[in-house]
Amino acid sequence: MVQVALPKIECIEYQDNYGKFVAEPVEKGFGVLLGNSMRRVLLSSLRGAAISSVLIDGVTQEFSTIPSMKEDVTEFLLNVRDIRIKLLSKTAESGKMTLNFKGKTDLHASDISSGSPLDFEIVNPDLYLATLDSNETALSIEFTVKVDKGYQPASSGDNVGIIVTSEGTSKEISIDAIFSPVTRVNYAIESSGPGQGAGKEKLILEIWTDSTIDPIEAITESVAILIEQFTCFTGLARTIAAKEEAEAWQKSIPADVYNMPLEKLNLSTHTYNSLRRGGITMTGQLLEKGLDGLLSLGGFGVKSREEVEAVLKQFDVEISGAPAEKDNKKKGRSKKAGPEGDNE
């Protein structure tokens, strides 16, 4: 097998929301392959948190106005959409945040309470939301936070149309939710330098985030996703070989034997009932189960195994020939790896 050069990765510029990485030397053509793949995953497949809907006491639609608030509801929701939320828990899926205020003030994202447990954190607390210009103004708002990937338009919000009564009739209003923590990705391909890099490429990757994720963490997660996806293809040859072996084994058994109902084997009542409880009704199912599989059935012991082997021998069929049984034996041998296994 021809060895493909593995590049050295270096972070040459770093900030909380920006990272610039260089990978070289990269085999010719691999720069575009790696850069484009990571760019797509970075922009579309990383989990993030965002506010998906807002419930404002006394507000029934997004075109309403709130007494003593300088902004109308639409302007307020546009400001809310810019709130960036950091995930503090990898298991969090959704949550609630609240804003309760009374009096004359400028409202900012820092006035929102994350509640408990603290699964989320607002990373841009200085973001301006609205101005209340009366000391008599009372505002109560509940924000629904969801964890997802990519972008969810307001029209597809799950809670649109839900009516809630709390000091008046209110409606939960869905807003556009931008979950992706990566805002921009650029990559460029240049010729690598002389020496070992001669004739190869240099991949330059730039990542901008919304500060809810570290650029290094973002690229690590994206690569992990790609590895997981590509790994599915590594066992393809083994899967096809196993399938072909199973088909060849099945064809080697006479069809009338393979499809024979269990009743026609004239097994003892104990053995028959044990197989039936295990969901086996045909001889073919019994053969596919293999000896190890049969011995795992309740009530199926050594005597039952000997009985089944003797009955199948009348049809010139050996249960140990089943592919499943062979696989189990191989796994058993692999578990014995070590000094003791080598001496057997």
Rosetta blueprint (number, residue, H / E / L):
1 M L
2 V L
3 Q L
4 V L
5 A L
6 L L
7 P L
8 K E
9 I E
10 E E
11 C E
12 I E
13 E E
14 Y E
15 Q E
16 D L
17 N L
18 Y E
19 G E
20 K E
21 F E
22 V E
23 A E
24 E E
25 P E
26 V E
27 E L
28 K L
29 G L
30 F H
31 G H
32 V H
33 L H
34 L H
35 G H
36 N H
37 S H
38 M H
39 R H
40 R H
41 V H
42 L H
43 L H
44 S H
45 S L
46 L L
47 R E
48 G E
49 A E
50 A E
51 I E
52 S E
53 S E
54 V E
55 L E
56 I E
57 D L
58 G L
59 V L
60 T L
61 Q L
62 E L
63 F L
64 S L
65 T L
66 I L
67 P L
68 S L
69 M E
70 K L
71 E L
72 D L
73 V H
74 T H
75 E H
76 F H
77 L H
78 L H
79 N H
80 V H
81 R H
82 D L
83 I L
84 R L
85 I E
86 K E
87 L E
88 L L
89 S L
90 K L
91 T L
92 A L
93 E L
94 S E
95 G E
96 K E
97 M E
98 T E
99 L E
100 N E
101 F E
102 K E
103 G L
104 K L
105 T E
106 D E
107 L E
108 H E
109 A H
110 S H
111 D H
112 I L
113 S E
114 S L
115 G L
116 S L
117 P L
118 L L
119 D L
120 F E
121 E E
122 I E
123 V L
124 N L
125 P L
126 D L
127 L L
128 Y E
129 L E
130 A E
131 T E
132 L E
133 D L
134 S L
135 N L
136 E L
137 T L
138 A E
139 L E
140 S E
141 I E
142 E E
143 F E
144 T E
145 V E
146 K E
147 V E
148 D E
149 K E
150 G L
151 Y E
152 Q E
153 P L
154 A H
155 S H
156 S H
157 G L
158 D L
159 N L
160 V L
161 G L
162 I L
163 I E
164 V E
165 T E
166 S L
167 E L
168 G L
169 T E
170 S E
171 K E
172 E E
173 I E
174 S E
175 I L
176 D L
177 A E
178 I E
179 F L
180 S L
181 P L
182 V E
183 T E
184 R E
185 V E
186 N E
187 Y E
188 A E
189 I E
190 E E
191 S E
192 S L
193 G L
194 P L
195 G H
196 Q H
197 G H
198 A L
199 G L
200 K L
201 E E
202 K E
203 L E
204 I E
205 L E
206 E E
207 I E
208 W E
209 T E
210 D L
211 S L
212 T L
213 I L
214 D L
215 P H
216 I H
217 E H
218 A H
219 I H
220 T H
221 E H
222 S H
223 V H
224 A H
225 I H
226 L H
227 I H
228 E H
229 Q H
230 F H
231 T H
232 C H
233 F H
234 T H
235 G L
236 L H
237 A H
238 R H
239 T H
240 I H
241 A H
242 A H
243 K H
244 E H
245 E H
246 A H
247 E H
248 A H
249 W H
250 Q H
251 K H
252 S L
253 I L
254 P L
255 A H
256 D H
257 V H
258 Y H
259 N L
260 M L
261 P E
262 L H
263 E H
264 K H
265 L H
266 N L
267 L L
268 S L
269 T H
270 H H
271 T H
272 Y H
273 N H
274 S H
275 L H
276 R H
277 R H
278 G L
279 G L
280 I L
281 T L
282 M E
283 T H
284 G H
285 Q H
286 L H
287 L H
288 E H
289 K H
290 G H
291 L H
292 D H
293 G H
294 L H
295 L H
296 S L
297 L L
298 G L
299 G L
300 F L
301 G L
302 V H
303 K H
304 S H
305 R H
306 E H
307 E H
308 V H
309 E H
310 A H
311 V H
312 L H
313 K H
314 Q L
315 F L
316 D L
317 V L
318 E L
319 I H
320 S H
321 G H
322 A L
323 P H
324 A H
325 E H
326 K H
327 D H
328 N H
329 K H
330 K H
331 K H
332 G H
333 R H
334 S H
335 K H
336 K L
337 A L
338 G L
339 P H
340 E H
341 G H
342 D H
343 N H
344 E L
